[in-house]
Amino acid sequence: MSTIRLTMAQALVRYLAAQRVEIDGERLPLFAGCFAIFGHGNVAGVGEALYQQREDFPTYRAHNEQGMAHAAIAYAKAHFRKRMMAVTTSIGPGATNLVTAAALAHVNRLPVLLLPGDVFVSRAPDPVLQQIEDSVDGSVSANDSLRPVSRYFDRIIRPEQLLTALPRAISILTDPAQCGPVTLALPQDVQTEAYDYPVEFFNERLVRIRCLTAAEDELAEAIQAIRQARKPVIISGGGVLYSGAGAALRTFAETFGVPVCETQAGKSALPWDHPLQLGAVGVTGSPAANELASEADLVLAVGTRLQDFTTGSHSLFSQARLLSINVNTFDALKWRGQGLVADARWALDQLTRQLGSDWQAEAQWTERARRLAHGWRETVQGVTSRCEVPGAGYLPYDAEVIGAVQRSHPDSARHDIVVCAAGTLPAELHKLWRAGAAGAYHMEYGYSCMGYEVAGGWG
């Protein structure tokens, strides 16, 4: 077996640079590069390795760790989880500044690779600058605060550990069900330790993002549940966007006359002006969506984790049978719902084919949905359409500002991307922003983290 001698940090960066993903027939790097703030614990090892690999693995300098992690998360969200970035920090406050961002990525099921420096494994210089000492557990460092908010956590205490840790990390980052933040804590002495790695470990590798298909009995039970429904409503979540299921959602809705409403993460999967688009649902929802959700006999929740703002703390559609399509079993079984564990696009395509032409939502229900959706679009037009210059002392309110921003571009709904997070404005944008293309609405409301929109816009 042919080997190459590299430091752990060199091997790490070289491996990340070799990962590829195929998008629309084009093979691209899985990682667009690394955001970095260099300090105590990541200069001599990771910093040197990034510099050596700068031509094919760019490094972007930042000035706030939480902000650069938010930018990396936004990059992944904008690429529908198919591409991502790494982030490296120093040992102490640099590492703990990542905790909020990691929690955000964890909640929103978004991939980001966190590479914080860590204290010396040898403990030769102990304590070191920025080290948090624990008088009852010598193995603890500041990085352990990232464990609860990481989908996968590992501390690399031997350079050869990369041979197992890195494939595991990539598998979690690209797994539709387990996707989220991965933390590899990098002790600063181990970063510079050398090892004879197999050359083939660094060969260019195409990462395939799996499409999860459902068990036959689950699919049959889901079809039976839908056939029994007369007044169904679809709730479109972020999983619809991540699986590229917008067209499948539209086909299902049009074929069977089922109205669609959307979560914060799922907004833009179906264009704002589609006749069956009821708009936002839940606490920040439209009257059209919430009226029908409260009367539906079946709620088909597609790719949503059904958090409290969507369900009205389980009060909005508690009268309905709940059928959840989700790649994550944990999410699919929430609120005692019937789960269909599968990729959103695959599931909607299968349901459309197997339901055939012998089932439809009640004609009166579909017609009512169209009428309410049309009425809501007219309401949005009315509250966002002020064009005259206000008089002295007049302050515009949110809806007027949103309307003015959308009118600033002739085809804003299809070409602009609105980015926001936390506070009051997300509620207004959820209802009033007209998103005409997938990804045109970029909201961080899963963790409601203030400040995300600043770094998120950059990402």
Buried (B, 14 or more C-beta within 10 A) or exposed (E): EEEBEBBBBBBBBBBBBBBBBEEEEEEBBBBBBBBBBBBBBBBBBBBBBBEBBEEEBBBBEBEBBBBBBBBBBBBBBBBBBBBBBBBBBBBBBBBBBBBBBBBBBBBBBBBBBBBBBBBBBEEEEEEBEBBBEEEEEEEEBBBBBBEEBBBBBBBBBBBBBBBEBBEEBBBBBBBBBBBBBBBBBBBBBBBBBEBEBEEEBBEEBEBEBEBBEBEEEBBEBBBEBBEEBEBBBBBBBBBBBBBBBBBBBBBBBEBBBBBBBBBBBBBBBBBBEBBBBBBBBBBBBBBBBBBBBBBBBBBBBBBBBBBEBBBBEBEBBEEBBBBBBBBBEEBBBBEEBBBBBBBBBBBBBBBBEEBEEEBBBBEEBBEBBBEBBEEBBEBBEEBBEBEEEEEEEEEEEBBBBBBBBBEEEEEBBEEBBBBBBBEEBBBBBBBBBBBBBBBBBBBBBBBBBEBBBBBBBBB
